[in-house]
Amino acid sequence: MIALDIVITGLILGGIYALIAVGLSLQYGVGRVLNVAHGEFIILGALITYSLYTSGGLNPLLAIVILGPTLFLVGYALDRSIFNELRRSSVNEDAFEGRSLLVSFGLLFVVQNLMLLFWGAGLRGYRFLNTPVELLGRRYGLNRIVALVVAVTVSVGFYLFIRHTRLGKGIRAAAESPDMAEALGVNRRMVLALCFGLGAALAALAGVLYSMMFEIQASRGIELTVVAIVVVVVGGLGSITGSLLGGFVLGLVIAVVNYFDPSLSLVAFYLIFSVVLLVKPSGLLGRRIHAD
């Protein structure tokens, strides 16, 4: 029964990790922006959900309808303004990656300090769907089961979007060969902005689900960025499927670690990160961006 409990807990964590990582994988795999402020957007989504629920009584699941489009527009605007200008003025792709990384660090501190200003440095949390339900003979909070179902549904839906829609094919084409994609009529500038916006929207959605299960603190964004980076590296840089697979693999590993000592979870992330870089730097799938 202990093994079953660890597996189910790992799947729940893995669903959240996968959703956290897919957004970052999209931003870096297509736009080449290693957005270290990604975790701040997740926490921002969580804190706004907290306020909407505790002050306005809004169902956290309905907050997805508000936060998803809102942070999509924020991400889209950031790419069309700041990152697009960096691309235009950078002498090559490597120069752009370095400059965009520095800008995203600045964005991290801006968003973090705004959250500290509005919500303070203390822990925030609320109770939602915490009724215990029985699953395979074990009891789990209903909020965790709902979060897993939503995370998996969104992840699968996003996979299908990337794999089968015209826009999704344009995104994959822009990732594989930007010049060729433009020659075939793909508006690369718009695609890059859409990817950054979608990454921000997925971060907001992950934040909503995160707030349903864990306490929130404005300064914890960097921890979630580390999680996202490790999952992306484990799955394969820029691979959507790899991020999904890596999220569930990491979830199972962390569930085992948490069973023995929860304080070692971040240590486990760094250790896995280092081992993957040394043994298989390309990750589990080892592709730039693919949905297969």
FIPA-747501 format. One record per residue: residue in one letter; x, y, z of N, C-alpha, C, O, CB in turn. Coordinates in steps of 0.1 Angstrom, whole numbers, plus 5000, padded with zeros to 4 digits. Glycine has a CB too. Example, Ala and Ser with C-alpha at 12.3 -4.5 7.8 and 13.67 -1.06 7.14 Angstrom:
% residues 2
A513249435078512349555078513249675078514249675085511349555090;S512849785071513749895071512950005079513450115080514149945057;
***
This chain:
% residues 292
M500849885000500050005000500950135000500550234994499150005012;I502050125006502950245006503450274992503450384988504150215016;A503750164985504250184971503150244963503350334954504650054965;L501850204964500750254957500550404960500250484952499450174960;D500650434973500550574978501550664971501250774967500550584993;I502850614971503850694964503650714950503850824944505250624967;V503150604943502850624928501750724926501950804917502450484923;I500750714933499550814931500050954934499751044927498350774939;T500750964945501251104949502251154938502251274934502051094962;G503051064933503951094922503251144909503751234903504950984919;L502151074906501351114894500751254896500751334887500351014891;I500251274908499651414911500751514910500551624903499051414925;L501951494916503051594915503451604900503751714895504151554924;G503551494893504051484880503151564870503651634861504151344875;G501851564873500951634864501151784865501151864855499451604868;I501451834878501751974880503052014874503252114867501652014895;Y504051924876505451954871505451954856506052044850506451844876;A504651864849504551864835503951994830504452054820503751744830;L502952044836502252164832503152284834503252374826500952184839;I503952284845504852394848505952394837506352504833505552374862;A506352274833507552274823507152294809507952354801508152134824;V505952264805505552274791505652424786506152454775504152224788;G505252514795505252654791506652704789506952774779504652744802;L507552664798508952704796509652634784510452694777509752674809;S509252514782509752444770509352514757510152514748509252294770;L508152564757507652634745508452764743508852794732506152654747;Q508652834754509252964753510752944749511253024741509253044766;Y511452844754512852824751512952744738513852784730513552754762;G512152644736512352564724512052634711512652604701511352444725;V511152734711510852804699511452944699512152984690509352824698;G511253024710511753154711513153174716513753284715510953234719;R513853064721515153074726515253164738516353224740516153114715;V514253184745514253264757514153174770513153114773513053364758;L515253164777515253084789514753174800515453254807516753034793;N513453174802512753264810512753224825511953144829511253274806;V513753284832513953244846512853314855512853284867515353284851;A512053394849510953454856509653364855508553404860510553594851;H509753244849508653164847507953124860506753124861509153034840;G508753094870508153054883507453174889506453154897509253014892;E507853294887507153414892505753424886504853464893507953544890;F505653394874504253394868503353284873502153304875504353374852;I503953174877503253064884502753114897501553104900504052934885;I503553174905503253224918502253334917501353354925504453264926;L502453424907501453534905500053484902499053524908501953624893;G499953374894498753314891498053254904496853264906498853204880;A498953194912498453134924497953244934496953224940499553054931;L498653354935498253454945497053534940496153564948499453554947;I496953554927495653614922494453524925493453564928495853654907;T494653394922493653294925493253304940492053294943494053154921;Y494253304948493953314963493153434966492153424974495353324971;S493453554961492653674963491253664958490353704964493453794958;L491153614946489853604939488953504947487753534948489953554925;Y489553404953488753304961488353364975487253354979489453174962;T489353414982489153454996488453594997487653615006490453475003;S488653674987487953814988486653814979485653884983488953914983;G486653744968485553754959484653624958483653624952485953794946;G485153524964484453394964484453324951483553244949483053424969;L485353364942485353294929485953164929487053144935486153384919;N485253064923485752924923487152924916487252984905484752834915;P488152874922489552874916489552814902490352854894490452794925;L488752714899488752654886488252754875488652754864487952534885;L487352844880486852954871487853064869487853134859485553014876;A488853074879489853174877490753144865491353234860490753174890;I490753014861491552974849491053054837491853104828491452824846;V489753074836489153144825489553294824489653354814487653144825;I489853354836490353494837491853504835492353584827489853554850;L492553424843494053434843494653384831495653444826494553354855;G494153274825494753224812494853334802496053364797493953104807;P493753384797493853494787494553614791495253674783492453534783;T494453654804495153774809496653764808497353854803494753804823;L497153654813498653634813499153604799500253624796499053524823;F498253544791498653524777498953664770499953684763497553454769;L498053754772498253894767499453964772500154034765496953974769;V499753934785500953994791502153934785503054014781500953964807;G502253804783503353734777503553774763504653804758503253584778;Y502453784755502453824741503053964740503853994732501053824735;A502554054749503054194748504554204752505254284746502254284758;L504954124761506354124765507254084754508354144751506654034777;D506853974747507653934735507654034724508654054718507153794731;R506454084720506454174709507154304712507554374702504954204706;S507354344724508054464728509454444731510354474723507354544739;I509754384743511154374748511954274741512954304735511054334763;F511454144740512254034734512354054719513354014713511653904737;N511354104712511454124698512554234695513254224685510054174692;E512554334703513654444701515054384704515954414697513354554711;L515154294714516454224716516854144704517954144700516354144729;R515854074698516153994686516654084675517654044668514953904682;R515954194673516354284662517754344664518454354654515254394661;S518054374676519354444678520554344681521654394682519254534690;S520254214683521354124686522054074673521454064663520753994694;V523354064674524154034662523953884658524153854646525654054665;N523653794667523353654664522453594675522153654685524653584662;E522153464673521253394682521853384696521153394706520953254676;D523153354696523853334709523753464717523553464729525253294707;A524053574711523953704717522553734723522353784734524453814708;F521553694715520153714719519853634731519253684741519253684708;E520353504731520053424743520653474756519953474766520553274740;G521853524755522453584767521753714771521553724783523953614764;R521453794762520753924766519353894771518853964780520654014754;S518653804765517253774769517253704783516353734791516553674759;L518353634786518453574800518553684810517953674821519653474800;L519453784807519553894817518253974818517954014830520753984812;V517553994808516254064808515253984817514554044825515754094794;S515253854815514353774823514653774837513753764846514253634817;F515953784841516353804855515753934860515153934871517853804857;G515854034852515254164856513754154858513154204868515554274846;L513054084849511654054850511253984862510254004869511153984837;L512153884866511953804878511853894890510853884898513053704880;F512753984892512754074904511654174903511154214914514154154904;V511254224891510154314890508854244895508154304904509954364876;V508554134890507354054893507354014908506354034915507153934884;Q508453964912508553924926508354044936507654024946509953864929;N508954154933508754264942507354324942506854374952509754374939;L506754314930505254354930504454264938503554314945504854354915;M504754134938503954044946504154064961503254054969504353894942;L505454094964505754124978505054254983504554264994507254144980;L504854344974504254474977502754454979502154504989504454574966;F502154374971500654354972500254244982499254254989500054314959;W501054134983500654024992501554005004501253915012500553904984;G502754075004503654055015504453925014504353855004502854045028;A505253895024506253785023505653665030506353555030507553825029;G504553675037504053555045503353455036503153475024503053605055;L503053335042502453225035500953255033500353315042502653095043;R500453225022498953235019498453105015499053025009498753345008;G497153075019496552955015495052955018494553035025497252835023;Y494352855012492952855014492552705012493252625007492152945003;R491352675017490852535016489752535005488852605004490152495029;F489952434995489052424984489052274980490152214977489452514972;L487852214980487752074976488751984983489351894978487952054961;N488852004996489851925004489151805011489651745020490452015015;T487951775006487251655011487951535007488351514995485751655005;P488251445016488951325013488051225004486951205007489451245025;V488651164994488051064986488850944986490050954987487751124971;E488250824984488950704984489350664970488450664961488150594991;L490550634968491050584955491950464956493050474962491750704947;L491550354951492350234952492650194967493750154970493550234944;G491650224976491850184990492550284998492850265010492550064991;R492950404992493650504999492850634998492150654989495150524993;R493050725008492350855008493250965003494350985008491850885022;Y492651044994493351164989492451284989491251264988493951134975;G492951404990492151524989491551534975492251514965492951644993;L490251564974489651584961490351694953490351684941488151614963;N490851794959491551904952492751854944493051894933491952014961;R493451754950494651704943494251614931494851614921495451614953;I493151534933492651454921492151544910492451524898491551364926;V491451654914490951744903492151814896492151834884489951854910;A493151854904494251924898495051834889495451874878495251964909;L495151704892495751604883494951594870495551594859495951464890;V493651574871492851564859492951684850493051674838491351534864;V492851804856492951924848494351934842494351964830492652054857;A495351914849496751924844496951824832497451864822497751894855;V496451704834496651604823495751644811496251624800496251464828;T494551684813493651724802494251834794494251834782492251764808;V494751944801495352054795496652014787496852054776495652164805;S497451934793498651884787498451804774499051824764499551804797;V497451714775497051634763496451724752496751714740496151524767;G495651814757495051914747496051994740495952024728494052004754;F497052034748498152124742498952034732499452084722499052184753;Y499251914736499951824727499251804714499851814703500151684733;L497951794714497151774702497151904694497151904682495651734705;F497052014701497152144694498452164686498452204675497052264704;I499552134693500852144686501052044675501652074665501952114697;R500451924677500651814667499751834655500151794644500351684673;H498451874657497551864646496951994640496251984630496351774651;T497152104647496552224641497552294632498752274633496152324653;R497052384624497852464614498852544622500052554618496952544605;L498352614632499152704640500252624647501452664648498352784650;G499852504653500852414659501952374650503052364654500152294665;K501552344637502552304628503552424624504652404622501952254615;G502952544624503752664622504752684634505852724631502852784621;I504252654646505152664658506352564656507452604659504352644671;R506052444653507052344651508052374640509252354641506452204649;A507452434629508352474618509252584622510452584618507452514606;A508752684629509552794634510652744643511752804644508752904641;A510452644651511452584660512452514653513652524656510752494670;E512052434643513052344636513952424626515152404626512252244628;S513352514618514152594609513452734607512552744598514252514595;P513852834615513152964614513153024600512153074595513753054623;D514353014593514453074580513553004570512953074562515953074575;M513552874570512752794561511252824563510452834554513052644562;A510852834576509452854580509052994574507953004569509352854595;E509853094576509553224570509453224555508553284549510653324574;A510353144549510253134534508953064529508453094518511453054529;L508352984538507152914535505852984539504752944538507152774541;G506153114544504953194548504653204562503653264566503853154540;V505453144571505153154586505553284591506753324589505853034593;N504653354598505053484604505753454617505153434627503753574607;R507053444616507853404628507753494639507653454651509353394624;R507653624637507553724648506253694656506253704668507553864642;M505153674649503953644655503953514663503453504674502753644645;V504553414657504653284663505453284676505053224686505253184653;L506553364676507353374688506553444699506653394711508653444685;A505853544696505053614706503953524711503653524723504453744700;L503353444702502253354706502853244716502153214726501653284694;C504053204713504653094722504953154735504753084745505953044715;F505453274736505753334749504453364756504353334769506553464748;G503353404749502053424756501453294761500953294772501153494746;L501553184752501053054757501853004769501252944778501152954745;G503153034769503952984781503453054793503452994804505453014778;A503153184792502753264804501353214808501053204820502653414801;A500453184798499153134801499152994808498452974818498253124789;L500052914804500252784810500852794824500452724833501152694802;A501652894826502152924840501052964849501052924861503253034839;A500153054844499053094852498152974856497652964867498253204844;L497852894846497052774849497752684859497052634868496852694836;A499052664858499752584868499652654882499552584892501252564864;G499752784882499552854895498252834901498152824913499853004892;V497152834893495852804899495852674905495352654917494752814887;L496252564898496252434904497252424916496852354926496652334893;Y498352484915499352484926498652544939498852494950500552564923;S497852654937497252724949496252634955495952654967496652854945;M495652544948494652454953495252344963494452284971493852384942;M496552324962497152214969498152254979498352194990497752114959;F498852374977499952414985499752554990499052634984501252394978;E500452585001500552725005501452804996502352744990501052735020;I501152934995501853014985502653124992502253175002500853084975;Q503853154986504653254992505353324980505753264970505753205001;A505353464980505753544969507153514965507553534953505653684972;S508053464974509453444971509753304966510953274964510253474983;R508753224964508953084960509053054945509152944941507852994966;G508953164937508953144923510153074918510152994908508753274916;I511353114923512653054918512652904920513252834912513753124926;E512052854931511952714933511252644921511652534916511352674946;L510152704917509352644906510052664893509952574884507952714905;T510852764891511652784879512652674878512952614868512352924879;V513352644890514252524890513552394886514152324879514852514904;V512352374892511652254888511352254873511652144867510252254896;A510952364867510652364853511952344845511852264835510052504849;I513052404848514252384841514752234842515152174832515352474846;V514652174854515052034855514251944847514751854840515051994870;V512851964847511951884839512251894824512251804817510551924842;V512452024820512752044806514051974801514151914791512852194803;V515051984810516351924807516251774807516751704798517451964817;V515451714817515251574817514551524805514851414799514551534830;G513451594801512651554789513351574776513051504767511351624790;G514251674775514851714763514551854759513351884758514451614751;L515551944758515252084755514352104744514552064732516552164753;G513252174746512252214736511252104732510452124723513052254724;S511351984738510451884735509151884743509251874755511151744736;I508051914737506751914744506451784751506151774763505651954735;T506551674743506351534748507351504759507051444769506451434737;G508651554757509651524767509351594780509551544791510951574762;S508751714780508351784792507251714799507351704812507951934789;L506351664792505251584798505751464805505451434816504151544788;L506651384797507251264803508151294815508051234825507951184792;G508951394813509851434823509151484836509651454847510751544819;G508051544834507251594846506851474855506951474867506051674842;F506251374848505851254855506951174861506851114872504951164846;V508051164854509251094860509751164872509951104882510351084849;L509851294871510351374883509351364894509751364906510551514879;G508051364891507051354901507151224909507051224922505651364895;L507351114903507550984909508750984918508750934929507550874899;V509851044913511151044920510951134933511451094944512251104912;I510351244931510251334943509251274953509351294965509751474938;A508251204948507351134958508051034966507751024978506151064950;V509050964960509850874968510750944978510850914990510750784959;V511351054974512251134982511351194994511851195005512851254975;N510151244991509351315001508851215012508651245023508151374995;Y508751085008508350985017509450965028509050945040508150845010;F510650975025511750965034512151095041512251095053512950905028;D512251205033512651335039512251445029512951465019514151335042;P511151515031510651625022511651735020511651805010509351675027;S512551755030513551865029514551835019515351935015514151885043;L514651715014515651685004515151694989515851654980516151545006;S513951744988513351744974514151834964514451794953511951794975;L514551954969515352044960516751984957517251994946515452174966;V517251914967518551844965518451734955519251724946519051784979;A517351664955517051564945516951624931517451564921515751484949;F516251734930516151804917517551834911517851814900515351934918;Y518351904920519751934915520551814911521251824902520452024926;L520451714919521151584916520751524903521551484895520951484928;I519451514901518951464888519351544877519751494866517351454889;F519251674878519751774868521151754864521451744852519551914873;S522051734874523451714872523751584865524551574856524251724885;V523051474869523251344864522851334849523551284841522451234872;V521651404846521151404832522151474823522451434812519751464831;L522651594828523551664820524851594817525451604806523951794827;L525251514827526551434825526351304817527151274808527051394839;V525251234819524951114812524251124799524751054789524151014821;K523251204798522451214786522051364784520851394787521251124786;P522951444780522651594779521451624770520751724772523851664774;S521151534761519951564752518651534758517551564753520151484739;G518651474770517351444777516751314772517351234765516351554775;L515551284778514951154775514651134760514851034754513651134783;L514151244754513751234740514851304731515051254719512451304737;G515451404736516651464729516351524716517051514706517551354726;R515251604715514851674703514651824706514451854718513651614696;R514651904696514452044698513052074703512752114714514752124686;I512052054694510652064698509851974689509851984676510152214697;H509251874695508451774687507251744695507251754708509251654684;A506251694689505051654696504751504694503651454695503751734691;D505851434690505751294688506851214695506951094694505651254672;
***
